[in-house]
């Protein structure tokens, strides 16, 4: 979908000025680089601050110093932002011809993937590009580039059903939201504000907020007190070291992970014990923003978890949810690698964990990926993230290069999906149907090398095959997706397959050799669980 790039300094002002308005917009926070996709429309909003100084286009034209004249190609009332003698590099969708800048703008408007374009005056060529191309401007005489400001009018979509509709209450009537916190008061406040903004006002009692605090950090305690009228329960956790350690992790520098895992176990158990009507629980840390349809997604997911025994959790997080790699905000996926970061656990699963005594001493998220808890089941998650982590400081490896490459570019959905409607529920189809579709996709895809896959365009599906962990990790780094393997499976992977989109809008299926062989040779009734643990 087409998007407009804004500096976040305009966000608050535009949020007020646009409130009743529809164009699809990507807001980019200049400090955190957080990206959020939202709907915004006509009438045309006030002219935003440009990435380049475009206050006086005519003045820019008179300073061409003999270069190619651009004036005849500038339209005063165009619906595209204009950059004179600027070329947007890469992310091409296709090249075509146009009489002038305005016509090139119209062609971009008519292509749902296009969010930016470059018009070459000399040969009247028009290069349609995905929105991220606008992030890579370069000076080039005789080239005018633009970004979509106003999308051509589209028919109004039917009003989505809300959580206030009769019969649309969460399963069991309540889904508590558990926030785990320790020593980050500013993070906690932002998370609480985001959650409260997303909860439908008519259903605030259906999503009681539970905050579990480790220790007695004064700032954290003050934030909790500030929101005390909105918080159902304030839990307090104090770590008691029993001296037990997991083999290989006895050193003192691992102690934080023992504390964290003990805190999670305490908080989950305590929350379920608060009210027998709590059948599902959303678990969050104190560094997450949530999408506007976050609660509707989890309301839908709670019903799916109850009805599908091949699923053991739902998450609002896609490990490969970086802006260039995702586009379908209605798509639901399955993964065998627990994603975490805003996830749902059922009371049934927690009872199972307690009965089997499988909650670990440390590294609780890794334990959720291991066979003793997963038991061959999968986790449901959306292609486009419903949470965004802004916490670059903490116990994990979130900082530095990892943060900049895999967390900072995550795209948070801003265009609500009516998850509770029948069409959305069907997207959460059962394992048998999901496996059948995966098999069909593999068989129909065109075998490609990495370069061909990266250059693929909309309507094209590329199949890239790998034959082991080392080859996958090498390919993943070149494709700029997460290269980690967990319990013999790639993150965001299902049945040895990782799916995402190329910059040009083509679908890429990165699949293990065993999975391709399964698709080609197994009978249709054999699901992908017949594929052994990948090496």
Residue pairs with C-beta under 8 A, 6 or more apart in sequence:
1 24
1 37
1 112
1 113
1 115
1 327
2 23
2 24
2 108
2 109
2 111
2 112
2 113
2 114
2 115
2 131
2 148
2 151
3 24
3 25
3 26
3 37
3 115
3 131
3 148
4 23
4 24
4 25
4 26
4 48
4 81
4 115
4 131
4 147
4 148
4 149
5 26
5 28
5 51
5 131
5 134
5 135
5 147
6 14
6 25
6 26
6 27
6 28
6 48
6 49
7 28
7 30
7 48
7 49
7 51
8 27
8 28
8 29
8 30
8 31
9 30
9 49
10 48
10 49
11 27
11 29
14 45
14 46
14 48
17 45
17 46
18 40
18 45
21 40
21 41
21 42
21 43
21 45
22 39
22 40
22 41
22 42
22 151
22 154
23 39
23 40
23 41
23 42
23 148
23 149
23 150
23 151
24 37
24 38
24 39
24 40
24 151
24 415
25 37
25 38
25 39
25 40
25 414
26 35
26 36
26 37
26 115
26 131
26 323
26 411
27 35
27 36
27 38
28 34
28 35
28 135
29 35
32 390
32 408
33 404
33 408
33 409
34 289
34 388
34 390
34 408
34 410
34 412
35 323
35 409
35 410
35 411
35 412
36 388
36 411
36 412
36 414
37 329
37 384
37 411
37 412
37 413
37 414
37 415
38 414
38 415
39 414
39 415
41 150
41 151
42 150
42 153
44 79
44 149
44 150
45 149
48 81
48 149
50 81
50 83
51 83
51 134
51 137
52 83
52 86
52 137
54 60
54 81
54 82
54 83
54 84
57 74
57 82
57 84
58 71
60 84
60 85
61 69
61 70
61 71
61 74
61 84
64 70
64 85
64 141
67 85
67 141
67 142
68 121
68 122
68 141
68 142
69 121
70 84
70 85
70 121
70 142
70 144
72 100
73 100
73 101
73 102
73 119
73 121
73 144
74 82
74 84
74 101
74 144
75 100
75 101
75 102
75 105
78 101
78 102
78 105
78 146
79 105
79 109
79 148
79 149
79 150
79 151
79 152
80 101
80 102
80 105
80 108
80 109
80 117
80 146
80 147
80 148
80 149
81 146
81 147
81 148
81 149
82 101
82 144
82 145
82 146
83 137
83 144
83 145
83 146
83 147
84 144
85 139
85 140
85 141
85 142
85 143
85 144
86 137
86 138
86 139
86 140
86 143
86 144
86 145
87 118
87 137
87 138
87 139
87 140
87 143
87 145
88 116
88 117
88 118
88 129
88 133
88 134
88 136
88 137
88 145
89 133
89 136
89 137
89 138
90 129
90 133
90 136
90 503
91 116
91 129
91 130
91 131
91 132
91 133
91 136
91 324
91 503
91 504
92 127
92 128
92 129
92 133
92 504
93 111
93 113
93 114
93 128
93 129
93 130
93 457
93 458
93 504
93 505
94 127
94 128
94 457
95 125
95 126
95 127
95 128
96 107
96 125
96 126
96 128
97 124
97 125
97 126
98 104
98 107
98 119
98 124
98 125
98 126
99 124
100 119
100 124
101 119
101 144
101 146
103 126
104 117
104 119
104 126
104 146
105 117
105 146
105 148
106 152
107 114
107 117
107 126
107 128
108 114
108 115
108 116
108 117
108 126
108 128
108 146
108 148
109 148
109 151
109 152
110 152
111 128
113 128
113 130
113 327
113 458
113 505
114 128
114 129
114 130
114 148
115 129
115 130
115 131
115 132
115 133
115 134
115 147
115 148
116 129
116 130
116 131
116 132
116 133
116 134
116 145
116 146
116 147
116 148
117 126
117 127
117 128
117 129
117 145
117 146
118 126
118 127
118 129
118 133
118 143
118 144
118 145
118 146
119 125
119 126
119 127
119 143
119 144
119 145
119 146
120 126
120 127
120 142
120 143
121 142
121 143
121 144
122 142
130 324
130 503
130 504
130 505
131 147
131 148
132 323
132 324
132 503
134 145
134 147
137 145
160 416
160 417
160 418
160 421
161 168
161 418
161 420
161 421
162 168
162 200
162 202
162 296
163 169
163 170
163 200
163 202
163 203
163 206
163 295
163 296
163 299
163 420
164 200
164 202
164 203
165 420
168 299
168 420
169 203
169 206
170 206
170 207
170 280
170 298
170 299
170 302
171 279
171 280
171 299
171 302
171 303
171 306
172 277
172 278
172 279
172 280
172 302
173 206
173 277
174 205
174 206
174 207
174 208
174 275
174 277
174 278
175 206
175 207
175 278
175 280
175 281
175 282
175 295
175 298
175 299
175 302
175 344
176 207
176 208
176 209
176 210
176 232
176 271
176 274
176 275
176 278
176 281
176 282
177 195
177 207
177 208
177 209
177 210
177 282
177 284
178 210
178 211
178 212
178 267
178 268
178 271
178 281
178 282
178 283
178 284
179 188
179 191
179 192
179 195
179 209
179 210
179 211
179 212
179 284
179 285
179 286
180 212
180 214
180 263
180 264
180 267
180 283
180 284
180 285
180 286
181 187
181 188
181 211
181 212
181 213
181 214
181 220
181 285
181 286
182 213
182 214
182 215
182 217
182 220
182 263
182 286
183 215
183 217
183 219
183 220
184 220
184 286
184 287
184 391
184 393
184 394
185 217
185 219
185 220
185 222
185 223
186 219
187 286
187 287
187 390
187 391
188 211
188 220
188 223
188 224
188 286
189 223
189 226
189 227
190 289
190 390
191 284
191 285
191 286
191 287
191 288
191 289
192 209
192 211
192 223
192 227
192 230
194 288
194 289
194 290
195 209
195 284
195 290
196 209
196 227
196 230
198 290
198 291
198 292
198 294
198 295
199 207
199 295
200 295
203 295
207 282
207 295
208 232
208 233
209 227
209 230
209 231
209 232
210 231
210 232
210 233
210 235
210 267
210 271
210 274
211 224
211 231
211 233
211 234
211 235
212 235
212 236
212 237
212 263
212 266
212 267
212 270
212 271
213 220
213 221
213 224
213 234
213 235
213 236
213 237
214 237
214 238
214 239
214 259
214 263
215 237
215 238
224 231
224 234
228 234
232 274
233 271
233 274
235 266
235 267
235 270
235 271
237 262
237 263
237 266
237 267
239 258
239 259
239 262
239 263
241 255
241 258
244 361
245 254
245 258
245 361
245 362
246 360
246 361
246 362
246 363
249 257
249 362
249 363
254 362
256 395
257 362
257 363
257 395
258 361
258 362
260 362
260 364
260 395
261 359
261 360
261 361
261 362
261 363
261 364
261 367
262 361
264 283
264 364
265 359
265 364
267 283
268 281
268 283
268 345
268 350
269 350
269 354
271 278
271 281
272 278
272 281
272 347
272 350
278 347
279 302
279 306
279 346
279 347
279 348
280 298
280 302
280 305
280 344
280 345
280 346
280 347
281 344
281 345
281 346
281 347
281 350
282 298
282 342
282 343
282 344
283 342
283 343
283 344
283 345
284 342
284 387
285 341
285 389
285 391
285 394
286 391
287 389
287 390
287 391
287 394
288 341
288 342
288 387
288 388
288 389
288 390
288 391
289 387
289 388
289 390
289 412
290 316
290 342
290 386
290 387
291 297
291 316
291 385
291 386
291 387
291 412
291 413
291 414
291 416
292 413
292 414
292 416
293 386
293 413
293 416
293 417
293 419
294 316
294 342
294 386
294 387
296 416
296 417
296 418
296 419
296 420
297 316
297 382
297 386
297 417
297 419
298 314
298 316
298 344
299 419
299 420
300 419
300 420
300 424
300 425
300 428
301 314
301 344
301 380
301 428
302 314
302 344
302 346
303 425
304 311
304 314
304 380
304 425
304 428
305 311
305 312
305 313
305 314
305 344
305 346
305 380
306 346
308 428
308 430
308 431
309 377
310 376
310 377
310 378
310 430
310 431
311 334
311 377
311 378
311 379
311 380
312 349
312 373
312 374
312 375
312 377
312 378
312 379
313 338
313 343
313 344
313 345
313 349
313 368
313 379
313 380
314 343
314 344
314 379
314 380
314 381
315 338
315 339
315 340
315 341
315 342
315 343
315 344
315 379
315 380
315 381
316 341
316 342
316 343
316 381
316 382
316 385
316 386
316 387
317 339
317 340
317 341
317 342
317 343
317 381
317 385
317 386
317 387
318 326
318 333
318 339
318 381
318 382
318 383
318 384
318 385
318 492
319 335
319 337
319 339
319 406
319 482
319 491
319 492
320 326
320 481
320 482
320 491
320 492
320 498
320 500
321 383
321 384
321 385
321 410
321 411
322 406
322 409
322 410
322 411
322 480
322 481
323 409
323 410
323 411
324 409
324 480
324 501
324 503
325 480
325 481
325 500
325 501
326 383
326 384
326 385
326 411
326 500
326 501
327 383
327 384
327 501
327 505
328 383
328 384
329 382
329 383
329 384
329 413
329 415
329 417
330 417
330 424
330 427
331 382
331 383
331 384
331 427
332 380
332 381
332 382
332 383
332 427
332 428
333 380
333 381
333 382
333 383
333 492
333 494
333 499
334 378
334 379
334 380
334 381
334 431
334 434
334 494
335 378
335 379
335 381
335 491
335 492
335 493
335 494
336 374
336 378
336 379
336 487
336 489
336 493
336 494
336 495
337 369
337 379
337 486
337 487
337 489
337 490
337 491
337 492
337 493
338 365
338 368
338 369
338 374
338 379
338 486
339 379
339 381
339 491
339 492
340 365
340 368
341 387
341 389
342 386
342 387
343 379
353 359
353 373
356 372
358 367
358 372
358 373
359 367
360 366
360 367
366 486
367 373
368 374
369 486
369 487
370 487
371 487
374 487
376 529
378 431
378 494
380 428
382 413
384 411
384 413
385 410
385 411
385 412
385 413
386 412
386 413
387 412
388 410
388 412
389 398
389 407
389 410
391 398
392 398
392 399
392 403
392 407
393 399
398 407
405 480
406 482
417 424
418 424
419 425
429 437
431 527
432 527
435 495
435 527
435 528
436 524
438 494
438 495
438 497
438 519
438 528
439 518
439 519
439 524
439 528
441 461
441 509
442 463
442 497
442 509
442 511
442 515
442 516
442 519
443 519
443 520
444 461
445 461
445 462
445 463
445 507
445 509
446 460
446 461
446 462
446 463
447 463
447 465
448 456
448 462
448 463
448 464
449 464
450 464
450 475
450 478
450 479
452 462
453 462
453 464
453 479
453 502
453 506
453 508
454 479
454 502
454 503
454 508
455 502
455 504
455 506
456 462
456 502
456 504
456 505
456 506
456 507
456 508
457 502
457 504
457 505
457 506
458 504
458 505
458 506
459 505
459 506
460 506
460 507
461 506
461 507
461 508
461 509
462 502
462 506
462 507
462 508
462 509
463 509
463 511
463 516
464 475
464 508
464 509
464 510
464 511
465 511
465 512
465 513
465 516
466 472
466 475
466 510
466 511
466 512
466 513
467 512
467 513
468 534
468 535
469 485
469 534
469 535
472 483
472 485
472 490
472 510
472 512
473 483
473 485
475 510
476 482
476 483
476 490
476 498
476 510
477 483
479 500
479 508
479 510
481 492
481 498
481 500
481 510
482 490
482 491
482 492
483 490
484 490
484 491
485 491
487 533
488 533
488 534
488 535
489 496
489 533
489 534
490 496
490 498
492 498
494 528
495 515
495 518
495 528
495 529
495 531
496 511
496 512
496 514
496 515
496 528
496 531
496 534
497 509
497 510
497 511
497 512
497 515
498 510
498 511
499 507
499 508
499 509
499 510
500 508
500 510
501 507
501 508
502 508
512 531
512 534
514 531
514 532
514 534
515 528
515 531
518 526
518 528
518 530
518 531
522 530
